[in-house]
Amino acid sequence: MAAISFDSAGHLQATSIRTRPVRESTLLTEAEIQKNFVKLIKNRDADASALDKAENLLDELRLESPLRHRLETELDEIRKFATS
C-alpha cells in the first residue's frame, strides 16, 4: 500500500506504508522436520499436544514426499497405540 502526498514544490510523492508486520517464514528441511518429529514423539507416551505438533510438522512437507507418508503412518500407529 502507498500513501500519496505532495512536496513543497507541488510534486507528487508516494511512500510505502506497511499495514501489518512482515513475518519471515523459515522453511525447514526434511532432515530438520524428521529430527523435530522424533523429538516430539521419542517416547510412546507422547501427549495429544505433542502429537498435534508432530502433525503440524508434516504439513511442512510436500504431499508427495515419501518422508511425509512414512511419518504419517508412524503418527497413525502412535495414535492407535495411545487409544488402546
Backbone as CSV, one residue per row, in Angstrom:
resi,resn,N_x,N_y,N_z,CA_x,CA_y,CA_z,C_x,C_y,C_z
1,MET,0.853,-1.167,0.000,0.000,0.000,0.000,0.895,1.224,0.000
2,ALA,0.466,2.290,-0.655,1.260,3.505,-0.731,0.430,4.702,-0.298
3,ALA,1.114,5.655,0.302,0.477,6.916,0.672,0.942,7.965,-0.343
4,ILE,0.007,8.755,-0.797,0.307,9.779,-1.796,0.311,11.133,-1.092
5,SER,1.330,11.935,-1.388,1.399,13.290,-0.843,2.135,14.175,-1.840
6,PHE,2.171,15.469,-1.543,2.859,16.429,-2.406,3.960,17.092,-1.603
7,ASP,5.108,17.312,-2.237,6.184,18.027,-1.557,5.937,19.531,-1.672
8,SER,6.857,20.354,-1.145,6.678,21.807,-1.111,6.631,22.429,-2.505
9,ALA,7.199,21.761,-3.503,7.172,22.269,-4.870,5.944,21.775,-5.634
10,GLY,5.103,21.007,-4.967,3.889,20.521,-5.614,4.063,19.220,-6.381
11,HIS,5.203,18.586,-6.226,5.443,17.317,-6.903,4.814,16.164,-6.125
12,LEU,4.278,15.256,-6.851,3.648,14.076,-6.263,4.706,13.158,-5.661
13,GLN,4.440,12.677,-4.445,5.326,11.739,-3.773,4.501,10.547,-3.303
14,ALA,5.080,9.383,-3.410,4.428,8.173,-2.908,5.377,7.508,-1.922
15,THR,4.857,7.149,-0.786,5.662,6.438,0.200,4.959,5.142,0.562
16,SER,5.754,4.174,0.871,5.211,2.860,1.212,4.735,2.843,2.661
17,ILE,3.596,2.232,2.863,3.051,2.064,4.206,2.855,0.579,4.432
18,ARG,3.354,0.076,5.536,3.106,-1.318,5.898,1.899,-1.386,6.791
19,THR,0.920,-2.134,6.370,-0.297,-2.245,7.164,-0.191,-3.339,8.214
20,ARG,0.727,-4.277,8.029,0.951,-5.323,9.017,2.415,-5.722,8.960
21,PRO,2.929,-6.219,10.048,4.344,-6.603,10.042,4.585,-7.772,9.088
22,VAL,5.734,-7.744,8.475,6.107,-8.838,7.577,6.706,-9.943,8.424
23,ARG,6.153,-11.146,8.278,6.650,-12.287,9.029,7.573,-13.095,8.144
24,GLU,8.785,-13.250,8.605,9.708,-14.051,7.834,9.391,-15.518,8.077
25,SER,9.217,-16.230,7.016,8.891,-17.639,7.094,10.167,-18.443,6.934
26,THR,10.405,-19.326,7.867,11.571,-20.174,7.790,11.138,-21.553,7.334
27,LEU,11.669,-21.982,6.215,11.350,-23.305,5.715,12.298,-24.311,6.334
28,LEU,11.742,-25.416,6.773,12.548,-26.471,7.359,12.917,-27.494,6.296
29,THR,14.080,-28.066,6.444,14.468,-29.144,5.538,13.795,-30.430,6.013
30,GLU,13.805,-31.450,5.157,13.230,-32.728,5.558,13.972,-33.300,6.757
31,ALA,15.278,-33.122,6.796,16.066,-33.620,7.927,15.661,-32.929,9.234
32,GLU,15.420,-31.618,9.171,15.003,-30.882,10.368,13.612,-31.303,10.815
33,ILE,12.738,-31.525,9.861,11.380,-31.964,10.195,11.429,-33.336,10.856
34,GLN,12.214,-34.245,10.294,12.323,-35.586,10.865,12.913,-35.521,12.276
35,LYS,13.947,-34.715,12.464,14.581,-34.564,13.776,13.580,-34.028,14.804
36,ASN,12.826,-32.994,14.436,11.838,-32.412,15.347,10.691,-33.392,15.617
37,PHE,10.291,-34.142,14.608,9.237,-35.139,14.760,9.660,-36.186,15.793
38,VAL,10.885,-36.680,15.644,11.395,-37.703,16.567,11.467,-37.156,17.985
39,LYS,11.895,-35.913,18.139,11.951,-35.289,19.469,10.564,-35.243,20.112
40,LEU,9.557,-34.912,19.305,8.195,-34.788,19.842,7.610,-36.118,20.276
41,ILE,7.948,-37.172,19.572,7.323,-38.464,19.874,8.336,-39.512,20.302
42,LYS,9.434,-39.071,20.884,10.512,-40.008,21.217,10.062,-41.110,22.159
43,ASN,9.069,-40.843,22.961,8.523,-41.930,23.767,7.079,-42.180,23.334
44,ARG,6.654,-43.355,23.494,5.301,-43.733,23.042,4.206,-43.132,23.923
45,ASP,4.598,-42.405,24.961,3.625,-41.778,25.852,3.425,-40.299,25.527
46,ALA,3.696,-39.914,24.295,3.539,-38.508,23.897,2.089,-38.069,24.105
47,ASP,1.912,-36.873,24.624,0.559,-36.381,24.866,-0.069,-35.839,23.578
48,ALA,-1.344,-35.502,23.657,-2.083,-35.038,22.480,-1.451,-33.785,21.882
49,SER,-0.936,-32.908,22.723,-0.307,-31.682,22.242,0.929,-31.992,21.397
50,ALA,1.745,-32.927,21.864,2.943,-33.308,21.115,2.564,-33.955,19.787
51,LEU,1.514,-34.762,19.792,1.081,-35.403,18.554,0.540,-34.372,17.566
52,ASP,-0.164,-33.372,18.071,-0.660,-32.305,17.197,0.492,-31.508,16.596
53,LYS,1.507,-31.233,17.399,2.678,-30.515,16.890,3.398,-31.347,15.837
54,ALA,3.481,-32.647,16.072,4.112,-33.537,15.100,3.325,-33.530,13.791
55,GLU,2.010,-33.526,13.902,1.172,-33.481,12.702,1.359,-32.165,11.955
56,ASN,1.501,-31.078,12.681,1.740,-29.779,12.049,3.066,-29.758,11.298
57,LEU,4.053,-30.466,11.825,5.333,-30.565,11.117,5.150,-31.236,9.765
58,LEU,4.285,-32.241,9.721,4.049,-32.962,8.468,3.463,-32.048,7.397
59,ASP,2.730,-31.033,7.830,2.150,-30.080,6.876,3.216,-29.277,6.149
60,GLU,4.426,-29.256,6.687,5.531,-28.547,6.054,6.085,-29.314,4.847
61,LEU,5.778,-30.606,4.795,6.299,-31.448,3.715,5.354,-31.474,2.529
62,ARG,5.924,-31.680,1.348,5.090,-31.816,0.149,4.182,-33.023,0.300
63,LEU,3.026,-32.966,-0.328,2.067,-34.068,-0.234,2.636,-35.376,-0.762
64,GLU,3.478,-35.286,-1.782,4.025,-36.500,-2.395,5.329,-36.964,-1.751
65,SER,5.757,-36.318,-0.697,7.024,-36.659,-0.047,6.960,-38.051,0.599
66,PRO,7.931,-38.914,0.274,7.981,-40.228,0.932,8.152,-40.109,2.448
67,LEU,8.902,-39.102,2.895,9.064,-38.893,4.335,7.729,-38.565,4.978
68,ARG,6.938,-37.745,4.321,5.618,-37.403,4.858,4.766,-38.648,5.029
69,HIS,4.750,-39.512,4.021,3.942,-40.726,4.104,4.430,-41.642,5.227
70,ARG,5.746,-41.755,5.369,6.300,-42.613,6.416,5.962,-42.079,7.803
71,LEU,6.126,-40.756,7.999,5.847,-40.168,9.301,4.357,-40.143,9.611
72,GLU,3.522,-39.967,8.586,2.065,-40.035,8.798,1.658,-41.419,9.285
73,THR,2.240,-42.448,8.675,1.945,-43.819,9.081,2.383,-44.045,10.527
74,GLU,3.569,-43.563,10.857,4.081,-43.702,12.215,3.194,-42.967,13.210
75,LEU,2.773,-41.778,12.855,1.908,-40.995,13.737,0.559,-41.694,13.936
76,ASP,0.001,-42.257,12.873,-1.260,-43.001,12.984,-1.106,-44.189,13.926
77,GLU,0.015,-44.891,13.826,0.258,-46.044,14.700,0.384,-45.611,16.156
78,ILE,1.038,-44.496,16.388,1.196,-43.990,17.759,-0.160,-43.606,18.323
79,ARG,-0.985,-42.957,17.514,-2.330,-42.577,17.981,-3.173,-43.803,18.297
80,LYS,-3.095,-44.829,17.441,-3.835,-46.079,17.701,-3.345,-46.723,18.996
81,PHE,-2.027,-46.740,19.179,-1.433,-47.316,20.372,-1.905,-46.547,21.613
82,ALA,-1.990,-45.223,21.504,-2.384,-44.376,22.641,-3.853,-44.603,23.031
83,THR,-4.679,-44.929,22.051,-6.107,-45.121,22.359,-6.433,-46.550,22.784
84,SER,-5.485,-47.457,22.649,-5.778,-48.845,23.044,-5.348,-49.133,24.462
